[in-house]
């Protein structure tokens, strides 16, 4: 069990033109990590992986556990073994991100970020399920259901990546949330921490597994400027 690397299937960039077909099963993905984030076949909601269980936050607001046979076009996972922990209090999302990036010198580092505790406020969004012919990522996420909770107990899980790797993944923070009662989840748009525990795990290795048996992926002509712009619009 390697705890020194992030395993990523697919890239954020392949979602930009609309390559949403699942190309790895959840069962195979979980062989490479017990914690992480992603999306399901057809850009169907937000995936949160904790303690070896993969959950889908759906566009109707429901949370359910994902079966091992279900497929994903994109996901990042790791085996959890935090190297640093700290108590965090009374922080909003922007201040939290600035503080963590500065204090732990993350600018040029891959890191897994986990926060467990009480949140005064949480706001998420969920990518709506797409059917073929697929829209581009920007068009598919132009309107997304949003969900809010107050005084919520739960977990933030996600990653920080150097901006150099924007396109392969999200440069900077990419965070998902799952409440302890599984009533709220999704991609984080905002939060305010009341009292929580931060766990941080840095990685020297970032392994990207590409769907080279998928014909649409092999035929796609990617444009870096389009990818960068689309990620900034759809994932921030």
BELKABEL-V845867 format. One record per pair of residues at least 24 apart in sequence whose ideal C-beta (glycine too) atoms are under 7 Angstrom apart, sorted by the first residue. I is the first residue (numbers start at 1). J is the second residue. Records with the same first field share a line. If there is no record, write none. Layout:
I=J  J
This chain:
1=79
2=79
3=79  81
4=203  204  205
5=78  203  205  206  207
6=76  78  110  159  203  206  207
7=32  33  77  78  207  209
8=76  169  206  207  208  209
9=72  74  75  209
10=73  74  211
11=74  167  168  169  208
12=74  167  168  169  170  231  235
13=167  168  222  227
14=73  217
15=43  73  74  137
16=136  137  226  227  230
17=136  220
18=134  135  136  137
19=73  216  217  220
20=73  130  134
21=73  214  216
22=71  72  73
23=71  73  211  214
24=71  72
25=68  69  70  71
26=54  66  67  68  70  72
27=68  69
29=72  75  77
30=54
32=77
33=77  78  79
34=79  80
35=77  78  80  112  157
36=75  76  77  78
37=75  76  157  158  174  176
38=72  74  75  76
39=72  73  74  127
40=70  72
41=70  71  72  73
42=129  130  131
43=127  129  130  140
44=129
45=126  127  129
46=126  127  176  185  186  187
47=72  75
48=157  176  178  185
49=77
50=155  157  178
55=178  185
57=126  185  186
58=126
59=126  128  129  145
61=147
63=182  183  185
76=159  169
78=112  201  203
80=201
81=201
82=199  200  201
83=200  201  202
84=200
85=197  198  199
86=198
87=197
88=115  193  196  198
89=193  195
90=193
91=193
92=192
93=188  190  191
96=193
97=173
100=198
101=160
104=200
106=160
107=162
108=162
109=162  202
110=159  161  202  203  206
111=159  160  200  201  202  203
112=159  201
113=156  158  159  160  175  200
114=155  156  157  199
115=155  156  193  196  198
116=155  196  197
117=193  194  195  196  197
118=153  194  195  196
119=152  154  191  192  193  194
120=150  151  192  194
121=150  191  192
122=148  149  152  177  184  191
123=148  189  190  191
124=177  184  185  186  187  188  189
125=186  187  189
126=186
137=230  234
138=230  233  234
141=234
146=189
147=184  186
149=179  184
152=179  184
153=179  180
154=178  179  180  184
156=188
166=228  231
167=224  227  228
168=208
170=231  235
174=235
